[in-house]
Amino acid sequence: MTDTAASLKFEGDKKTVAALNYLADPRERLGLLEAIGAYGVSSTQQRFLSQVAPDGTPWKPLLRAKEGNGMTLRMTSRLFQSFNFNASQKAVEWGTNVVYAGIHQFGGTIVPKLKKALAFHLANGAFVMVKKVEVPARPFLGINEYDRGRIYGIAKKWTAGATA
């Protein structure tokens, strides 16, 4: 078996080379990815305030929102407050660990598991029993063109110190 090694040498534009060398330092990459993660959480929470999907489509309002505080998916703000990010030196991700987030992101049908019907109170206090509930998708996670531009701006600003 033969050991092999490879190396890269960047030559050319000094600012480009400086930015690439800057990001070659794992600590600097981590800082950049943390900044992007913080932006991702903020952008996701902004969607809860504007009540729109990443593509700009308005969410279908919940009956409870129409009759109550006017904000869909904000009855307790648990989901809104649960968003967080996880950054490493190689990647960043943001999201939530709230179990019911998926049904709101993707939509779907809720059916009873152990009983013959689902039972709950409506916003007006009426008690209902139903065999299923159709939940429309209300996407909140995602990156749109505006987000791409902001993330690019964060990366550009982050590397500006290395290229000055």
C-alpha positions, 0 to 999 in steps of 0.5 A, spaced: 500 500 500 502 506 498 501 513 502 499 519 498 498 526 499 495 532 496 496 539 497 493 545 494 496 552 493 492 558 491 495 563 487 492 570 484 487 575 487 490 577 494 484 578 497 481 572 494 487 568 497 486 571 504 479 570 504 480 562 503 486 562 508 482 565 513 476 560 512 481 555 512 482 556 520 476 552 523 475 557 528 474 562 523 469 557 519 465 556 526 464 563 527 461 564 520 457 558 521 454 560 528 453 567 525 449 564 519 445 559 524 443 565 528 440 569 522 437 562 520 433 562 527 431 569 526 429 569 519 424 563 521 421 566 527 420 572 522 416 568 518 411 567 524 411 574 525 409 575 518 405 569 517 408 567 511 412 561 508 419 561 505 416 562 498 412 568 500 405 564 500 401 566 506 399 561 511 392 559 512 389 562 518 387 557 524 380 558 526 383 559 533 387 565 530 381 568 527 377 568 533 383 569 538 389 573 538 390 573 530 396 569 529 397 562 527 401 557 530 402 563 536 397 560 541 403 559 546 409 561 542 412 554 544 414 553 537 416 560 535 421 560 541 424 553 540 428 554 534 435 554 535 441 552 531 447 547 531 454 549 528 460 545 527 466 547 523 463 544 517 456 545 517 450 549 520 443 547 521 437 550 525 430 548 527 426 545 532 425 539 537 418 540 538 414 534 536 408 537 532 413 542 528 413 537 522 405 537 522 405 544 521 411 544 516 408 539 511 401 538 513 397 532 514 392 528 517 391 527 524 387 521 526 386 518 533 390 512 535 387 509 541 380 512 541 374 512 535 375 520 535 379 526 536 376 530 542 377 537 543 375 544 544 374 550 539 377 557 540 369 559 541 369 554 547 365 549 543 366 541 544 367 537 538 369 530 536 371 528 529 374 522 526 380 526 523 383 533 522 386 535 516 392 540 517 394 544 511 402 545 510 404 552 513 412 552 512 416 556 516 423 552 515 427 554 508 431 558 505 429 563 499 432 568 495 432 574 500 435 569 505 441 567 500 443 574 499 443 575 507 447 569 508 452 571 502 452 578 505 454 575 512 459 571 509 462 577 505 462 581 511 465 575 515 471 575 510 472 582 509 477 583 515 481 578 512 481 582 505 482 589 508 
